[in-house]
Amino acid sequence: MAHHHHHTAEDLDLAIDPKLLKPLFKTKSSLHASAFVLDWIIIFATIYVCLQFLNPLTYILAVLIVGARMHALAILMHDATHYRFLKNRKWNDLITNIFTMYPIFTSIEVYRENHMLHHRHLNTEDDPDWVAKLGKKAFTFPKTKKEFLLTVFSYWTLYQGITDAIWFFKRFGANKPTAKAKSGLDITRVLFYIVLFTVLTLTGLWKIYLFFWVIPYLSTFFMYQYIRSVAEHYGEMTYDDLYSSSRSLQANPIERFFLAPHNVGYHLEHHLYPAVPFYNLPALHETLMSDEEYRSKAHVTHGYVGGLLDELGQIPN
């Protein structure tokens, strides 16, 4: 395992005019908020339409879509982790917790602690993401397309999702005794669940909550998370430097909706410039591609179905 200390663009010698990059760091809260609202609208509309035309096919489609938007909300939370949402950090976290993190049973404070270490110590033994996945069969590459797809489809049995959820709670659960996570968690989080469970009980919507939230959470949400984390740092990666430690994935519109919401495919760019908000990542990619060194060294993969699947079975040279 090569040790490298290149963790941001400052460590790379890119010949890019800083003036071109400067506007890309600018955050627009309204863009983030509207993405938030749209994701929730799609979730509620999907549930509503599915209930109008309920059959096994529409239900499977609903589980695919709700899980995809749940994952999309998690990507927005990831931006908020880097304080790319609101200038006021307290509101940045509170709104993100209420509309994203508490619904998926964790909190931004706990996630941030883990995530910042991942950025600081990418793919080393001090990177909690790397350590947590080390030696896990699902994250051991190269593997055949069949092996990878079997892992992906195992999420449909719920077994894999439940396993992931337990693993996820051990890593991001309420029991992390960090001062920051503790203070932010207790009151608002407990209140959130009291309100949620009271509303579900009074409206008699427990069944709908179970079928349209808990089941997508334990199946497609974790399935998309798995595909994305593989896409970000695994398969045909040499980990020699920052260029070869994460990939930039160019996805088509369908792949973007289901697998790479909110430009999350531009993961290499995100590691280079974590302060660039998600809506500016495509422009950042274009700007970086104008640099010869970047163009020749960056790990750019075209498509999930095409590119990514082909790379998983290859041993990096």
DRENDO-1510 file (C-alpha; in Angstrom, 1 decimal, always signed):
<recs>
REC; n; res; u; v; w
REC; 1; MET; +0.0; +0.0; +0.0 .
REC; 2; ALA; +1.8; +3.1; -1.2 .
REC; 3; HIS; +1.8; +6.0; +1.2 .
REC; 4; HIS; +1.2; +9.3; -0.5 .
REC; 5; HIS; +0.6; +12.6; +1.1 .
REC; 6; HIS; -1.1; +14.3; -1.9 .
REC; 7; HIS; -4.6; +15.1; -0.6 .
REC; 8; THR; -5.6; +18.3; -2.4 .
REC; 9; ALA; -4.8; +20.1; -5.6 .
REC; 10; GLU; -2.2; +22.2; -3.7 .
REC; 11; ASP; +0.1; +19.2; -3.8 .
REC; 12; LEU; -0.2; +18.8; -7.5 .
REC; 13; ASP; +1.6; +21.1; -9.9 .
REC; 14; LEU; -1.3; +22.1; -12.1 .
REC; 15; ALA; -0.8; +25.0; -14.5 .
REC; 16; ILE; -4.3; +26.4; -14.1 .
REC; 17; ASP; -4.9; +30.1; -13.7 .
REC; 18; PRO; -6.4; +30.6; -10.2 .
REC; 19; LYS; -8.7; +33.3; -11.6 .
REC; 20; LEU; -10.5; +30.5; -13.6 .
REC; 21; LEU; -11.0; +28.5; -10.4 .
REC; 22; LYS; -12.1; +31.3; -8.1 .
REC; 23; PRO; -15.8; +31.6; -9.2 .
REC; 24; LEU; -16.2; +27.8; -8.8 .
REC; 25; PHE; -15.9; +28.0; -5.1 .
REC; 26; LYS; -18.9; +30.3; -4.8 .
REC; 27; THR; -21.8; +28.7; -3.1 .
REC; 28; LYS; -25.4; +29.3; -4.0 .
REC; 29; SER; -27.7; +28.2; -1.2 .
REC; 30; SER; -30.8; +28.5; -3.4 .
REC; 31; LEU; -29.4; +25.9; -5.8 .
REC; 32; HIS; -28.7; +23.5; -3.0 .
REC; 33; ALA; -32.1; +24.1; -1.4 .
REC; 34; SER; -34.0; +23.6; -4.7 .
REC; 35; ALA; -32.1; +20.3; -5.3 .
REC; 36; PHE; -33.3; +19.3; -1.8 .
REC; 37; VAL; -36.9; +20.2; -2.5 .
REC; 38; LEU; -36.9; +18.5; -5.8 .
REC; 39; ASP; -35.6; +15.3; -4.3 .
REC; 40; TRP; -38.4; +15.2; -1.8 .
REC; 41; ILE; -41.0; +16.1; -4.4 .
REC; 42; ILE; -39.8; +13.1; -6.5 .
REC; 43; ILE; -40.0; +10.9; -3.4 .
REC; 44; PHE; -43.6; +11.9; -2.5 .
REC; 45; ALA; -44.8; +11.9; -6.1 .
REC; 46; THR; -43.4; +8.4; -6.6 .
REC; 47; ILE; -45.1; +7.1; -3.5 .
REC; 48; TYR; -48.4; +8.7; -4.5 .
REC; 49; VAL; -48.3; +7.4; -8.1 .
REC; 50; CYS; -47.3; +4.0; -6.9 .
REC; 51; LEU; -50.2; +3.8; -4.5 .
REC; 52; GLN; -52.6; +4.9; -7.3 .
REC; 53; PHE; -51.4; +2.1; -9.6 .
REC; 54; LEU; -50.2; -0.5; -7.1 .
REC; 55; ASN; -48.8; -3.7; -8.5 .
REC; 56; PRO; -45.5; -5.5; -8.1 .
REC; 57; LEU; -43.9; -3.7; -11.1 .
REC; 58; THR; -44.8; -0.2; -9.9 .
REC; 59; TYR; -43.7; -1.1; -6.4 .
REC; 60; ILE; -40.2; -2.3; -7.6 .
REC; 61; LEU; -39.9; +0.9; -9.7 .
REC; 62; ALA; -40.9; +3.0; -6.6 .
REC; 63; VAL; -38.3; +1.2; -4.5 .
REC; 64; LEU; -35.7; +2.0; -7.2 .
REC; 65; ILE; -36.6; +5.7; -7.4 .
REC; 66; VAL; -37.1; +6.3; -3.6 .
REC; 67; GLY; -33.8; +4.7; -2.9 .
REC; 68; ALA; -32.1; +6.8; -5.6 .
REC; 69; ARG; -33.5; +10.0; -4.2 .
REC; 70; MET; -32.6; +9.0; -0.7 .
REC; 71; HIS; -29.1; +8.5; -1.9 .
REC; 72; ALA; -29.4; +11.9; -3.7 .
REC; 73; LEU; -30.3; +13.6; -0.4 .
REC; 74; ALA; -27.2; +11.9; +1.2 .
REC; 75; ILE; -25.1; +13.5; -1.5 .
REC; 76; LEU; -26.5; +17.0; -0.7 .
REC; 77; MET; -25.7; +16.2; +2.9 .
REC; 78; HIS; -22.2; +15.5; +1.8 .
REC; 79; ASP; -21.9; +19.0; +0.4 .
REC; 80; ALA; -23.3; +20.4; +3.7 .
REC; 81; THR; -20.6; +18.4; +5.5 .
REC; 82; HIS; -18.1; +20.6; +3.8 .
REC; 83; TYR; -20.3; +23.6; +4.8 .
REC; 84; ARG; -21.2; +24.2; +1.1 .
REC; 85; PHE; -24.9; +24.8; +1.9 .
REC; 86; LEU; -25.5; +27.7; +4.3 .
REC; 87; LYS; -23.1; +30.3; +5.5 .
REC; 88; ASN; -24.5; +29.9; +9.0 .
REC; 89; ARG; -23.0; +26.6; +10.1 .
REC; 90; LYS; -25.6; +25.9; +12.8 .
REC; 91; TRP; -28.5; +26.2; +10.3 .
REC; 92; ASN; -26.5; +24.4; +7.7 .
REC; 93; ASP; -26.3; +21.4; +10.0 .
REC; 94; LEU; -29.8; +21.6; +11.5 .
REC; 95; ILE; -31.7; +21.8; +8.2 .
REC; 96; THR; -29.5; +19.0; +6.8 .
REC; 97; ASN; -30.1; +16.8; +9.8 .
REC; 98; ILE; -33.9; +17.3; +9.8 .
REC; 99; PHE; -34.4; +16.8; +6.1 .
REC; 100; THR; -31.7; +14.2; +5.4 .
REC; 101; MET; -29.7; +12.7; +8.2 .
REC; 102; TYR; -32.4; +12.0; +10.8 .
REC; 103; PRO; -34.7; +10.4; +8.2 .
REC; 104; ILE; -31.8; +8.0; +7.3 .
REC; 105; PHE; -31.0; +7.4; +10.9 .
REC; 106; THR; -27.8; +9.2; +11.5 .
REC; 107; SER; -26.5; +12.8; +12.0 .
REC; 108; ILE; -24.2; +15.1; +10.0 .
REC; 109; GLU; -21.9; +15.7; +13.0 .
REC; 110; VAL; -21.0; +12.0; +13.2 .
REC; 111; TYR; -20.6; +11.8; +9.4 .
REC; 112; ARG; -18.5; +14.9; +9.2 .
REC; 113; GLU; -16.0; +13.6; +11.8 .
REC; 114; ASN; -15.5; +10.4; +9.7 .
REC; 115; HIS; -15.5; +12.2; +6.4 .
REC; 116; MET; -12.9; +14.8; +7.2 .
REC; 117; LEU; -10.5; +12.1; +8.2 .
REC; 118; HIS; -11.2; +10.3; +4.9 .
REC; 119; HIS; -10.1; +13.5; +3.1 .
REC; 120; ARG; -7.1; +14.0; +5.2 .
REC; 121; HIS; -5.8; +10.5; +5.1 .
REC; 122; LEU; -7.1; +9.2; +1.8 .
REC; 123; ASN; -6.8; +5.4; +1.4 .
REC; 124; THR; -4.4; +4.9; +4.3 .
REC; 125; GLU; -4.8; +3.2; +7.7 .
REC; 126; ASP; -5.9; +6.6; +9.1 .
REC; 127; ASP; -8.8; +6.8; +6.7 .
REC; 128; PRO; -11.8; +5.4; +8.5 .
REC; 129; ASP; -13.6; +4.6; +5.2 .
REC; 130; TRP; -10.7; +2.7; +3.9 .
REC; 131; VAL; -10.1; +0.8; +7.1 .
REC; 132; ALA; -13.8; -0.1; +7.5 .
REC; 133; LYS; -13.8; -1.7; +4.0 .
REC; 134; LEU; -10.4; -3.3; +4.2 .
REC; 135; GLY; -10.7; -7.1; +3.7 .
REC; 136; LYS; -14.4; -7.0; +3.2 .
REC; 137; LYS; -15.3; -9.3; +0.3 .
REC; 138; ALA; -17.5; -6.7; -1.4 .
REC; 139; PHE; -14.6; -4.3; -1.6 .
REC; 140; THR; -11.9; -6.8; -2.7 .
REC; 141; PHE; -10.9; -6.3; -6.3 .
REC; 142; PRO; -10.3; -7.4; -9.0 .
REC; 143; LYS; -13.6; -9.4; -9.3 .
REC; 144; THR; -15.5; -10.6; -12.2 .
REC; 145; LYS; -18.6; -8.7; -13.5 .
REC; 146; LYS; -20.7; -11.6; -12.3 .
REC; 147; GLU; -19.3; -11.4; -8.8 .
REC; 148; PHE; -19.8; -7.7; -8.7 .
REC; 149; LEU; -23.4; -7.9; -10.0 .
REC; 150; LEU; -24.2; -10.7; -7.6 .
REC; 151; THR; -23.2; -8.4; -4.7 .
REC; 152; VAL; -25.3; -5.6; -6.2 .
REC; 153; PHE; -28.3; -7.8; -6.6 .
REC; 154; SER; -27.9; -9.3; -3.1 .
REC; 155; TYR; -29.3; -6.0; -1.9 .
REC; 156; TRP; -32.7; -7.0; -3.2 .
REC; 157; THR; -32.9; -9.8; -0.6 .
REC; 158; LEU; -32.7; -7.1; +2.1 .
REC; 159; TYR; -30.1; -9.3; +3.7 .
REC; 160; GLN; -27.2; -7.3; +2.3 .
REC; 161; GLY; -28.9; -4.0; +3.2 .
REC; 162; ILE; -29.5; -5.1; +6.8 .
REC; 163; THR; -25.9; -6.2; +7.1 .
REC; 164; ASP; -24.8; -2.8; +5.8 .
REC; 165; ALA; -27.2; -1.0; +8.0 .
REC; 166; ILE; -25.8; -2.7; +11.1 .
REC; 167; TRP; -22.2; -1.9; +9.9 .
REC; 168; PHE; -23.4; +1.7; +9.2 .
REC; 169; PHE; -24.8; +2.1; +12.7 .
REC; 170; LYS; -21.6; +0.8; +14.3 .
REC; 171; ARG; -19.7; +3.4; +12.3 .
REC; 172; PHE; -22.2; +6.3; +12.3 .
REC; 173; GLY; -24.7; +5.4; +15.0 .
REC; 174; ALA; -25.8; +7.5; +17.9 .
REC; 175; ASN; -23.4; +5.8; +20.2 .
REC; 176; LYS; -20.3; +7.8; +19.1 .
REC; 177; PRO; -19.2; +9.6; +22.2 .
REC; 178; THR; -17.7; +12.7; +20.6 .
REC; 179; ALA; -18.5; +15.9; +22.3 .
REC; 180; LYS; -19.7; +17.7; +19.1 .
REC; 181; ALA; -21.8; +14.8; +17.9 .
REC; 182; LYS; -23.3; +14.4; +21.4 .
REC; 183; SER; -24.4; +18.0; +21.8 .
REC; 184; GLY; -25.9; +18.2; +18.4 .
REC; 185; LEU; -27.7; +15.0; +18.6 .
REC; 186; ASP; -29.7; +14.6; +21.7 .
REC; 187; ILE; -32.6; +17.0; +21.9 .
REC; 188; THR; -33.3; +17.7; +18.2 .
REC; 189; ARG; -32.8; +14.1; +17.1 .
REC; 190; VAL; -35.0; +12.6; +19.9 .
REC; 191; LEU; -37.7; +15.2; +19.1 .
REC; 192; PHE; -37.5; +14.4; +15.4 .
REC; 193; TYR; -38.3; +10.7; +16.1 .
REC; 194; ILE; -41.0; +11.5; +18.6 .
REC; 195; VAL; -42.7; +13.8; +16.1 .
REC; 196; LEU; -42.2; +11.3; +13.2 .
REC; 197; PHE; -43.5; +8.3; +15.1 .
REC; 198; THR; -46.4; +10.2; +16.6 .
REC; 199; VAL; -47.5; +11.4; +13.1 .
REC; 200; LEU; -47.2; +7.9; +11.7 .
REC; 201; THR; -49.3; +6.5; +14.5 .
REC; 202; LEU; -52.0; +9.2; +14.4 .
REC; 203; THR; -52.3; +9.1; +10.6 .
REC; 204; GLY; -52.1; +5.3; +10.4 .
REC; 205; LEU; -49.2; +5.6; +7.9 .
REC; 206; TRP; -46.9; +3.0; +9.5 .
REC; 207; LYS; -47.4; +0.5; +6.7 .
REC; 208; ILE; -46.6; +3.1; +4.0 .
REC; 209; TYR; -43.6; +4.2; +5.9 .
REC; 210; LEU; -42.4; +0.6; +6.2 .
REC; 211; PHE; -43.0; -0.2; +2.5 .
REC; 212; PHE; -41.9; +3.1; +1.0 .
REC; 213; TRP; -39.1; +4.2; +3.3 .
REC; 214; VAL; -37.7; +1.4; +5.4 .
REC; 215; ILE; -37.6; -1.1; +2.6 .
REC; 216; PRO; -36.0; +1.2; +0.0 .
REC; 217; TYR; -33.6; +2.2; +2.7 .
REC; 218; LEU; -32.6; -1.4; +3.4 .
REC; 219; SER; -32.4; -2.3; -0.3 .
REC; 220; THR; -31.7; +0.2; -3.0 .
REC; 221; PHE; -30.3; +3.0; -0.8 .
REC; 222; PHE; -27.5; +0.8; +0.4 .
REC; 223; MET; -27.2; -0.7; -3.0 .
REC; 224; TYR; -26.6; +2.7; -4.6 .
REC; 225; GLN; -24.2; +3.6; -1.8 .
REC; 226; TYR; -22.2; +0.4; -2.5 .
REC; 227; ILE; -22.0; +1.0; -6.2 .
REC; 228; ARG; -20.9; +4.6; -5.6 .
REC; 229; SER; -18.2; +3.8; -3.1 .
REC; 230; VAL; -16.8; +1.2; -5.5 .
REC; 231; ALA; -16.9; +3.8; -8.3 .
REC; 232; GLU; -15.1; +6.3; -6.1 .
REC; 233; HIS; -12.0; +4.4; -4.9 .
REC; 234; TYR; -12.0; +0.7; -6.1 .
REC; 235; GLY; -11.1; -1.5; -9.1 .
REC; 236; GLU; -8.2; -0.7; -11.4 .
REC; 237; MET; -6.8; +1.8; -9.0 .
REC; 238; THR; -3.0; +1.9; -8.2 .
REC; 239; TYR; -3.2; +4.4; -5.3 .
REC; 240; ASP; +0.2; +5.8; -6.2 .
REC; 241; ASP; -0.9; +9.4; -6.0 .
REC; 242; LEU; -4.1; +11.4; -5.9 .
REC; 243; TYR; -4.7; +10.9; -9.6 .
REC; 244; SER; -4.8; +7.1; -9.2 .
REC; 245; SER; -6.7; +7.0; -5.9 .
REC; 246; SER; -10.2; +8.2; -7.0 .
REC; 247; ARG; -11.9; +8.4; -10.3 .
REC; 248; SER; -13.9; +10.9; -12.2 .
REC; 249; LEU; -16.9; +9.2; -13.6 .
REC; 250; GLN; -18.8; +10.5; -16.6 .
REC; 251; ALA; -22.3; +9.2; -16.5 .
REC; 252; ASN; -25.3; +9.4; -18.9 .
REC; 253; PRO; -28.6; +11.0; -17.7 .
REC; 254; ILE; -30.2; +7.7; -16.5 .
REC; 255; GLU; -27.0; +6.7; -14.6 .
REC; 256; ARG; -26.9; +10.2; -13.1 .
REC; 257; PHE; -30.5; +9.9; -11.9 .
REC; 258; PHE; -30.0; +6.5; -10.3 .
REC; 259; LEU; -26.3; +6.2; -9.5 .
REC; 260; ALA; -24.6; +9.5; -9.6 .
REC; 261; PRO; -27.0; +12.2; -8.4 .
REC; 262; HIS; -25.9; +15.8; -8.0 .
REC; 263; ASN; -22.6; +15.3; -9.9 .
REC; 264; VAL; -21.2; +12.9; -7.4 .
REC; 265; GLY; -19.4; +11.1; -10.2 .
REC; 266; TYR; -16.8; +13.8; -10.2 .
REC; 267; HIS; -15.1; +12.3; -7.2 .
REC; 268; LEU; -11.5; +13.0; -8.2 .
REC; 269; GLU; -12.3; +16.7; -8.7 .
REC; 270; HIS; -14.0; +16.7; -5.3 .
REC; 271; HIS; -10.9; +15.3; -3.6 .
REC; 272; LEU; -8.7; +17.9; -5.3 .
REC; 273; TYR; -11.1; +20.8; -4.5 .
REC; 274; PRO; -13.4; +19.8; -1.6 .
REC; 275; ALA; -14.6; +23.4; -1.3 .
REC; 276; VAL; -16.3; +23.4; -4.8 .
REC; 277; PRO; -20.0; +22.8; -4.4 .
REC; 278; PHE; -21.7; +20.0; -6.4 .
REC; 279; TYR; -23.3; +22.2; -9.0 .
REC; 280; ASN; -19.9; +23.6; -10.1 .
REC; 281; LEU; -18.1; +20.2; -10.4 .
REC; 282; PRO; -18.8; +19.8; -14.2 .
REC; 283; ALA; -17.3; +23.2; -14.8 .
REC; 284; LEU; -14.3; +22.3; -12.5 .
REC; 285; HIS; -13.8; +19.1; -14.5 .
REC; 286; GLU; -13.7; +21.1; -17.8 .
REC; 287; THR; -11.3; +23.6; -16.4 .
REC; 288; LEU; -9.0; +20.8; -15.0 .
REC; 289; MET; -9.1; +18.9; -18.3 .
REC; 290; SER; -7.5; +22.0; -20.0 .
REC; 291; ASP; -4.4; +21.2; -18.0 .
REC; 292; GLU; -2.1; +18.7; -19.9 .
REC; 293; GLU; -0.8; +17.0; -16.8 .
REC; 294; TYR; -4.3; +16.5; -15.4 .
REC; 295; ARG; -5.6; +15.2; -18.7 .
REC; 296; SER; -2.9; +12.6; -19.0 .
REC; 297; LYS; -2.9; +11.4; -15.4 .
REC; 298; ALA; -6.5; +11.8; -14.2 .
REC; 299; HIS; -8.5; +8.5; -13.8 .
REC; 300; VAL; -11.5; +9.3; -16.0 .
REC; 301; THR; -14.1; +6.5; -16.5 .
REC; 302; HIS; -16.9; +6.7; -19.0 .
REC; 303; GLY; -20.2; +5.3; -17.7 .
REC; 304; TYR; -21.1; +2.9; -14.9 .
REC; 305; VAL; -22.5; +0.2; -17.1 .
REC; 306; GLY; -19.8; +0.5; -19.7 .
REC; 307; GLY; -16.6; +1.9; -18.1 .
REC; 308; LEU; -16.8; +1.0; -14.5 .
REC; 309; LEU; -17.9; -2.6; -15.0 .
REC; 310; ASP; -15.0; -3.2; -17.3 .
REC; 311; GLU; -12.4; -1.8; -14.8 .
REC; 312; LEU; -13.5; -3.9; -11.8 .
REC; 313; GLY; -12.0; -7.1; -13.2 .
REC; 314; GLN; -8.7; -5.6; -14.2 .
REC; 315; ILE; -5.6; -5.8; -12.2 .
REC; 316; PRO; -3.9; -2.3; -12.2 .
REC; 317; ASN; -0.5; -2.4; -13.7 .
</recs>
